[in-house]
Amino acid sequence: MKDVTAFTDGSCLGNPGRGGWAAILRCCGAERELSGGCGLTTNNRMEIMAALAALETLKEPCRVALYTDSQYLHHAVEKKWLAGWLKNGWKTAAKKPVKNRDLWERLHAQLTRHAVSFHWVRGHNGHAENERCDELARAQSARRDLPPDAGYEADR
């Protein structure tokens, strides 16, 4: 099983607004940058999309150390919120539907496929890879030709 390091970030101009996501993957001495975005979306959705893009890009099961500045994403996995949502039929502890379920379902599939450890980093604090991901995500957010985020529209 290959060891991969992933750095991720999401951005949104307005929340909701135009959003972007970015990831940097490192494996076996190589590095790859990924980025994309959506029209009307949220920052949380872009944070999850960044992690998804990183994990879905991997062609085989890997051991992944994933770095994010999103406490929402980090806590959902590390504090077992995601496991609780699955157990409770996609309801929160307050018995409300889980937001961003479409993305959480995809992420759950990737967490089953890969051995992922999540690491939280403080955003905008000089962490080189986090700053680079932020730059890439913001550039995507600024694009005027972004595709719609069908999952966001369905969640409303």
Secondary structure, 3 states (H helix, E strand, C coil): CEEEEEEEEEEEEECCEEEEEEEEEEECCEEEEEEEEEEEECHHHHHHHHHHHHHHHCCCCEEEEEEECCHHHHHHHHCCHHHHHHHCCCECCCCCECCCHHHHHHHHHHHHHCEEEEEECCCCCCCHHHHHHHHHHHHHHCCCCCCCCHHHHHHC
